[in-house]
Amino acid sequence: MVFTEKPAEQNTNPPAGKAPAVTVKDLRKSFGDRKVLDGIDIEVAEGEAVVVLGKSGSGKSVLLKLLVGLQHADAGAIRIHDKDIGQLRREELNEIRKKMGFLFQHAALYDSLSVEHNVVFPLDRHTKMPENERKQKARELLKSVGMEQDLEKMPAEISGGMQKRVGLARALALDPDILLFDEPTAGLDPITATEIAELIAHLKERRKTTSSVIVTHDMSSAKIFADRLVLLRDGKILIQGKFDDLRRSDDEFVVKFLRDGCDGENTGKER
């Protein structure tokens, strides 16, 4: 893949022959005087996994919130399956959201619900499936992420890695065609992080038409599941391409980012 380190000449095209599931055009978002996103362009093809990298405060998590409509852009457009979400009524946006699964950084399971009922919850809210079918589907999803033995446990009774697995099963409950991941391996030990990364890669192979946008600073995991990487700096796309494309860069920031494997700082700002 051809790439450039000059934001004004970004190559944002997904693999040839695949229509984009997500299109971000000239997206801008500021908080006060701080420009978090300053005119970024990204396309995500059907079935493609795009990893968004960057230092703390570079706008990674803000991008996810904009994609799902939790925040609103100052300028630019986001199209999900060619629908401009900024122009949709709330009811129309909610229908789009039903086809987008979100795995939160800390899993965000409901503390008062069992593992099984956490996964059943979106099926209860958004489908008319009979109760036995909802439970059966939840159990199949939990089996697919290796959690079939822990149906009755509460979130406080399972590890962080297990909570991520349950969160992923819940994100898949409504058969989304777009998955959004916010730091899926954050806070995990290296072995568990690799297991979660391999699980995401495995699910990607099984669900070949599902597109993914994955925010992370974990380069080891990104190499496992990424089709393409996008590195943000100062609100712009500094470089994007496959891992080998980034590795061939002689840009000092890119070299340091790949070498360190993370952003190396925690500012407490919005990512």
N, C-alpha and C positions, 0 to 999 in steps of 0.2 A: 504493500500500500504506500502510495506517495504521501508524504507529510511535509509540513512546514512548521517552523518555529515562529513565524510572523503571524500574529493574530489576524491581520487584515487579509491574509491569504489562506485562511484555514481550509483544509480539505475535510469537509464534513459528510462526504458521501458514504452511505452504507454499501455493503457488497453489491456488485452489479446483479441485476435481475430480481432484486427483492424490493418490493414497495415498502416505504417507511411506515412503521407502526407509530412512531413518535417523531415529530418534527418541531424543533426549537429554532426560531428565527429572530435574530437581533434582540435577544432577551436581556432586559435590564431590570435591576432591582437594587434599591438603596435603602439604608436605614439611617435617617438623618443625613449627615454629610458623607457617610461611608458608602462607597459604591461596592456592593458585593458581587453583582453580576453586571458586566459592562459590555453588552452587545455580543452574546455568544450564540453560535449556530451549531446545532447537533441534529443528526438524523440517526434513528435506530431502526434497522430493518426488521422485518418479521423473522423471528427466531434468533435474532442477534443479541448477544450479551455485551453491553457497553459499560465499562468500568470508569467511573469519574474519580480522579485523584486530585489531591491538593492539600496545602497546609491548612491548619485550623484558621477559620475565618475566610476561606477562599470561596465559599458559597456552595459547597457540595450538598449539604442537607437542605439549604434554601432551595436549590434546584428541585429536589424531590418534592418539597412542599408545594412548589409552584406547579409541578407536573400533575399533582393530585388535586390541585385547586384549594389547598389549605391556606395559601397566601396568594396574593395577586401581584402580577408584574407591573412595574411602572411603565414599561413599553415593550414592544415586541409581541410575538405570538407563539402559542403552543398549540399544535394540532395533534390530536389523538385519533388515529385512523381517519385523518383528513377532516376532523371536526375541530374548529377553533374553540377551545374550552373557555376562552375569555368572552365569547359571544353567546354562550349557552345560558338558558334559564336554569335555576337551581334543580328542577326536576330532571332536566336533560343531563346536567352535570352528574347528578347522583346515579343515573343510568350508566354513564361512562365509568364512574368509580367502581361500580359493581364488577366491571371487567378488568380491574386493576387490583392486584394483590400487593400488600405492603407489609414487609417484615421490618419492624421497628428495631432500633439499636439494642434496646434492653428487652426485646420480645413483647413487652406490654401485655402480658397475659392478665386475665381477670383473676385477682387473688381469691375471690369467693367461689370460683367455678373450678371443677376438676379438669384434668387434662382433656378428657373426652368432651366435656361440655364447652370448653373454650373453642374447640373446633366446630362443634355443633352450632354454636351461637350465630355465626353469620348465615347458616342455613335456616335457622329458626326465623331470623329477621327478614331474609330476602327471598325465600323460596316457599313454595306450597307443597314441597315434598312430604309424604307421610312420615310420621315420626320414626318408624323402623328403618326407612330408607335414609333418613338423615343420620341416624346413628351408624348405620352400615357404612355410609360414605365416610363419616368421620373416622371410623375404625380403619378403613382401607387407607385413608390418607396418613393416619398415625403409623400404620404398618410401613408405609412407603418411606417414612423418615426414621424408622427404627424405634418407635415409641409404643408399639402395640401392647407391651407388658405393663404399661404405667397408666392405663386409662383412668383409674379411680384416684390417682394421686393428685394432690393440690400443688399449685406452682411452687409454694414454699418448700415442698418436699423433694424437689428435683433440682439438679445442678443447672448452672447457667447455660451450658451447652445443650442440655436436654430442653430447657425452656426455648432456646432458639429453634430446636427441631419442632417443638409444638407450635411455635409462632409461624414457622414455615408451612406446616400442615394447615394451619388456620388461613394463611394467606392464599392457599390453593383451593380453599373450600368451594368458592364460587366459579371454579374453572376459569381463572383470569387469562387473558391473552397478553397482558403486560404485568411484569413483576417489578416492584421497586424494593431495593434492599438498602437499608441505612446501617452501615458498618456491621455486616453480619457476623464478623469474627471478633469484634471489639470485646475486650475483657476476658477473653478465653486463653487458656494455656496453649502453647504451640501445637500440641497433639490434637486437642479438641478443635482448634481453629482449622487445622488441616482436614479433619473429619467433616466439619461443616462446609468447607470449600469444596471438598469432593462430593458431598451430598448435593450441593447446588449444581455442580457440573453434571452429576448423574441425572438429576431432574431435568436439566437443560437438554440432555440427549434424549430423554424420554418424551419431552414435550417440545418437539422440534419447531413448532410454530409460535411458541411463547417467547416474547421479547423481554429483555431484562435491562434495567438501569441499576447499577450497583455502585454505591458510594463506599469507598474504603481508603485506608492508607496502608493496608496490609498487602505489600507487593507479592509476598510468597503465595498468598491466597489468590490474588488477582491473576497470577500466571496460570492458575489451575482452571479458572472459569471464564476468563475474558476472551472475547473475540477481538475487541478493540479497546484501547485505553485512551482516555482524554485527561490531560493534565491542566488544571486551572492555576493561574497565577494572576494576582491583581485584577480579578474580575474578568479575565479573558482566557481564552484557550491558548496556552503556550505551545502545545504540541499534541498530536494524536496519531494513533496508528497501532500496529501490533507491538508486542513487547520488544521484539528485535529492532523495530523501528526506533523506539525510544532509547534502546541501549546503544544504538549507533550515533545518537546525538552527542555533540560536543558542547552543548549549552551547559554552563556551570550549574544552574539550578536543577536541570534534568539529571545530570550526572550525580549530584548530591542526593536528590530524592530517591533515585534508584539504589544508590549505595546504602543509604540509611534505612530504606525500607519503610519509613514512616515520616511524618512531618517533623518530628523531633521537638515539638513544642505543644503546649496546651494552654491556649490563651483564654479559654472559657467563653470565647465568642461563638456566635452562630457559625456552623461550619458551612 
